[in-house]
Each structure stands twice: as structure tokens, then as C-alpha cells.
Amino acid sequence: MADKLDVTRHGDPRNALLLGRACSLAYLNEPEGAKGFQEQLGLEARLISVDNTQAYVAQSPEVVLVAFRGSECPTSLDGFKDWLLTNANNYLILPEGRIGTDFAAAGVGARFHRGFMTALDDIWTPLSTAVEEAMKKAERPLWVTGHSLGGALALLAAWRFERSFLPVDEIVTFGAPMIGNQTAADAFEKKFAKKISRYVNFEDPVPLLPSVSLLANTYVHCPTEVSLRDAAAGSALDALRQKAGAAAGAVLNASVVDEVWGAVQGRISAHFIDHYLARVQKKIEELA
């Protein structure tokens, strides 16, 4: 029997558990993924895929859900190294064209990660069309979710949905990296007050990225963090700083990048969506 999202309970970890399942299903290709959405969540879903960006648009009589895929391989961060560490400041931009117009509304000085913006723009036309069609069928809450890269795309997509007159009711991310600078984060806090739940495993290093150095960073997270901690586990930040050694406070050069990336890869299991699901389940049991 499928479990259902309760759209009346904002920020509820029981909803987060179901959205985490949606993120896990988003890594599957059709028709396996669509079958999983139907059987596990009671949602009719179809995959939107353009180049290396994928998202499921799912719906029921109660909700429309967009679930972004993190990467082609949920157990690897291959391909993210340059995006998340190398020349991170150089990736902070306000893009040109329609997407630039949409995000210029975040205010003067708002800058966003170029790689994430490009990935979203690649899929935007078919994705926004699918969501608009779903919303025209019946007026329902629109929820957006994603794991890892998918979490970053979920946040950025929510902004563009709003700019396209498709109001977003809830945004839930798991292990998402930062998407922009302080001005951008402030704009998201104002636009989506009490609508963002950003789940972070204490040992997961990916939410610490992109990074310029391990002590100072131009990138800032959007609110609101929901920490998933294990008292016996060490923090991801401490592990990365230890790996970087004396260079932790400096701009990451090529040799330090390799050291830090080794530490990130060494903690990859803490980033897996299954790890997040287990921690959210534990949180629910503690609150019962």
C-alpha cells in the first residue's frame, strides 16, 4: 500500500521520509522509477531528461511533486570535483538570457553557481511545461525535492517556478551543496520563509561545498537546516580541515584540492540517500 504525503503538515519529518524515497526513486530510469512512485507513494510519475539533468514530475489528486536526480550514479561524486572545489569563486555568476532575468529578481549582487544554473536551464523548458500542465489539471500544492546536486537544482527550480507564476508550497533537500552567495541566500529566505527544509547529515561533506577555503567561503546556504546527527560520529568539517592541514585557511590550491577531495570521497557513504533515509526514520522514532 502506498504512503501519502500530508500536504497540511509543513516541515514534518514523516513527509521528509517520503520525499527522501522520491529522491531515491529519481535515480531509477523509466519504467522502473514510475512504477516505484506509484507503488510506494501513490503518485503517477514521468521522467524528464535532457543531457545530464533529470527530474521526475509526479502527481496525485493531492499534490504535484518534482523530484530531481542527484547524478547518474548515486554512489559516486565523480564529475563534481571541479564544480565543488576548483575555482569555486569563478563559478559565481548571474547568467544571461531568460534565466538571468529570473534570478536578477534576487537582488543586486546576487550570484549563483554557474554549473547548477546551466544544468537547470538545460531541462527547464520541458520541465516547466510538464509542471504547468499538471497544475492546470487541478489546483494543488507544488512540492520540490532533491538529493545532492538534485537538492541544489530543487532550490533553483523553486525560484524559477515562482517567477513563472507556479507557486511552490514546500522544498525539501537532502545533502545539497550551496547554490550561491549571501545575497542569494537572503533572497531565498525572504521568498520561501518557512517553506525550506534542508536535511544535512553531520558527517556528510557535500553540504560544506562549493568551497573557496575551509575557513572562509563566499558561498552560503539557504535556510533552514535540519541536522541529522550521530553523537558518536565526527563532523565532516573537522575531517576536511584535518586532511587539509595548515592550508585549511588558505585558498584551495591544486594540491590541497586533491587532499580535500580525498577526504570527501572517504566519507561518501554519509552522503548516500539511503543514509539520509535511515537518519530521518530515526528522527521520526525519537519524536514519537
C-alpha positions in Angstrom: 0.0 0.0 0.0 1.3 3.4 -1.0 2.1 6.0 1.7 0.8 9.5 1.0 2.3 12.9 1.6 0.3 15.1 4.0 0.3 18.5 2.4 -1.2 20.0 5.5 1.9 19.3 7.7 4.7 21.6 6.6 8.2 20.6 7.8 7.0 17.2 9.1 9.8 14.6 9.1 7.3 12.0 8.0 6.8 13.9 4.8 10.6 14.2 4.6 10.9 10.4 4.7 8.5 10.1 1.8 10.3 12.8 -0.1 13.6 11.0 0.5 12.1 7.9 -1.0 11.1 10.0 -4.0 14.7 11.2 -4.3 15.9 7.6 -4.2 13.4 6.6 -6.9 14.6 9.6 -9.0 17.8 7.7 -9.6 15.9 5.0 -11.5 15.1 5.1 -15.1 11.6 4.6 -16.5 9.6 2.4 -16.3 11.1 1.2 -13.0 11.0 4.7 -11.5 7.4 5.4 -12.5 6.4 2.0 -11.1 8.1 2.8 -7.8 6.4 6.2 -7.5 3.0 4.6 -8.0 3.5 1.6 -5.7 5.4 3.4 -2.9 4.0 6.9 -2.9 0.7 6.7 -4.9 2.0 9.2 -7.5 1.7 9.0 -11.2 5.2 10.0 -12.5 7.1 10.6 -15.7 10.8 11.2 -16.2 12.0 14.5 -17.8 15.6 14.1 -19.1 17.8 16.5 -21.0 21.5 15.7 -21.3 22.8 15.1 -17.8 19.9 16.6 -15.9 16.9 14.5 -14.9 13.8 15.0 -12.8 10.5 13.2 -12.2 7.2 15.1 -12.3 4.8 13.2 -10.2 1.2 13.9 -9.2 -1.8 12.7 -7.3 -5.2 14.4 -6.5 -3.5 16.0 -3.5 -0.1 17.2 -4.8 2.3 17.8 -7.7 5.9 16.8 -6.9 9.1 17.5 -8.7 12.0 15.2 -7.6 15.4 15.9 -9.1 18.1 13.3 -9.6 21.4 13.9 -8.0 23.7 12.4 -10.6 23.8 9.4 -12.9 25.4 7.4 -10.1 24.1 7.9 -6.6 27.1 6.2 -5.0 29.7 8.4 -6.7 30.7 12.0 -6.8 32.7 11.6 -10.0 32.5 14.8 -12.1 31.7 17.0 -9.2 35.3 17.8 -8.1 35.7 20.8 -10.4 32.2 22.2 -9.6 32.6 21.9 -5.9 36.2 22.8 -5.2 38.2 24.1 -8.1 37.9 27.8 -8.9 34.7 28.0 -6.8 34.6 31.8 -6.9 34.8 31.8 -10.6 31.5 29.9 -10.8 29.5 32.6 -9.0 27.7 34.4 -11.8 24.4 35.9 -12.9 23.8 34.2 -16.2 22.5 35.9 -19.3 19.2 35.3 -21.1 15.8 34.4 -19.6 17.3 32.5 -16.6 19.4 35.6 -15.8 16.3 37.7 -15.9 14.5 35.3 -13.5 17.4 35.3 -11.0 18.1 39.1 -11.3 14.9 39.4 -9.1 17.0 38.0 -6.2 18.6 41.5 -6.0 21.7 43.5 -6.9 24.8 41.4 -6.1 23.1 38.0 -6.0 25.3 35.4 -7.7 24.6 31.7 -8.3 26.7 28.7 -9.1 27.2 28.5 -12.9 27.2 24.7 -13.2 24.0 24.4 -11.3 22.3 27.1 -13.3 23.4 25.6 -16.6 22.1 22.2 -15.5 18.7 23.7 -14.6 18.5 25.7 -17.8 19.1 22.6 -19.9 16.0 20.9 -18.6 13.8 24.0 -17.9 11.6 24.1 -21.0 10.2 20.5 -20.9 10.2 20.5 -17.1 8.3 23.8 -16.7 5.9 22.7 -19.4 5.1 19.4 -17.6 4.6 21.1 -14.3 2.4 23.8 -15.8 0.3 21.1 -17.5 -0.1 19.2 -14.2 -1.1 22.3 -12.3 -3.7 23.3 -15.0 -5.5 19.9 -14.4 -6.2 20.8 -10.8 -5.1 23.4 -8.3 -2.8 21.5 -5.9 0.3 22.3 -3.8 3.6 22.1 -5.7 6.4 20.4 -3.8 10.0 20.2 -4.9 12.8 17.9 -3.6 16.2 16.5 -4.5 19.3 14.8 -3.1 22.9 16.1 -3.7 23.1 18.0 -6.9 19.3 17.4 -7.1 18.9 19.4 -4.0 20.7 22.4 -5.5 18.5 22.1 -8.6 15.4 21.8 -6.5 16.1 25.1 -4.8 16.9 26.9 -8.0 13.9 25.4 -9.8 11.6 26.5 -7.0 12.7 30.1 -7.7 12.0 29.8 -11.4 8.6 28.1 -10.8 7.7 31.2 -8.7 8.8 33.5 -11.4 6.7 31.5 -13.8 3.6 32.0 -11.6 3.7 28.4 -10.3 3.7 28.9 -6.5 5.8 26.4 -4.6 4.4 25.1 -1.3 7.3 23.1 0.1 11.0 22.5 -0.7 12.9 19.6 0.9 16.6 18.8 0.1 19.0 16.1 1.3 22.8 16.6 1.3 22.6 19.6 -1.0 25.6 21.8 -1.8 25.4 25.6 -1.6 23.9 27.4 -4.6 25.1 31.0 -4.3 26.4 33.9 -2.2 24.9 35.7 0.8 22.7 38.0 -1.2 21.2 35.0 -3.0 20.6 33.1 0.3 18.9 36.2 1.8 16.6 36.4 -1.2 15.6 32.7 -0.8 15.0 33.2 2.9 12.6 36.1 2.1 10.9 34.3 -0.8 10.5 30.9 0.8 10.1 31.7 4.5 9.2 28.5 6.4 9.0 26.6 3.2 12.5 25.1 3.0 13.8 22.1 5.0 17.4 21.3 4.2 18.4 17.9 5.7 22.1 17.5 6.5 23.9 14.5 7.8 26.6 15.7 10.3 29.2 13.5 8.6 28.3 14.4 5.1 31.0 16.7 3.5 29.0 17.7 0.4 26.8 20.4 2.2 30.1 22.2 3.0 30.7 22.7 -0.7 31.4 24.5 -3.0 34.3 25.9 -1.1 37.0 28.5 -1.6 38.8 27.6 1.6 37.7 25.5 4.7 37.7 28.5 7.0 36.2 31.2 4.8 33.7 30.9 1.9 31.8 33.1 -0.4 29.0 30.5 -0.7 26.2 30.5 1.8 23.4 28.0 2.5 19.7 28.8 2.1 17.7 28.1 5.3 16.6 26.1 7.1 19.0 23.3 8.2 17.6 20.1 9.8 20.6 18.4 11.3 20.8 14.6 11.4 23.4 13.8 13.9 25.0 10.7 15.4 26.7 11.6 18.7 29.5 9.1 18.1 30.4 10.5 14.6 32.9 13.2 13.9 31.9 16.2 11.8 32.7 16.4 8.1 34.2 19.8 8.5 36.7 18.6 11.2 37.7 15.7 8.9 38.3 18.0 5.9 40.3 20.5 7.9 42.4 17.8 9.3 43.1 16.5 5.8 44.0 19.9 4.5 46.3 20.6 7.5 47.9 24.0 7.7 46.4 25.0 4.3 42.8 24.8 5.6 42.6 28.6 5.9 44.1 29.4 2.5 42.5 29.4 -0.9 42.5 25.8 -2.1 45.3 25.3 -4.5 45.6 22.2 -6.7 47.5 20.0 -4.2 45.1 20.9 -1.3 42.1 20.3 -3.5 43.3 16.8 -4.1 43.8 16.2 -0.4 40.3 17.6 0.5 38.7 15.7 -2.3 40.2 12.5 -1.0 38.6 13.3 2.4 35.3 13.9 0.6 35.4 10.6 -1.2 36.4 8.9 2.0 33.1 10.0 3.6 30.9 9.3 0.6 28.7 6.8 2.4 27.4 9.6 4.7 26.2 11.3 1.5 24.1 8.3 0.2 20.4 8.9 0.1 19.9 5.6 2.0 21.9 7.0 4.9 19.6 10.0 4.9 16.5 7.9 4.9 17.8 5.9 7.9 18.6 9.1 9.8 15.2 10.6 9.1 13.5 7.4 10.2 15.4 7.6 13.4 14.4 11.2 13.9 10.7 10.2 13.5 11.1 7.4 16.1 12.7 9.9 18.5 9.8 12.3 18.1 7.1 9.6 18.6 
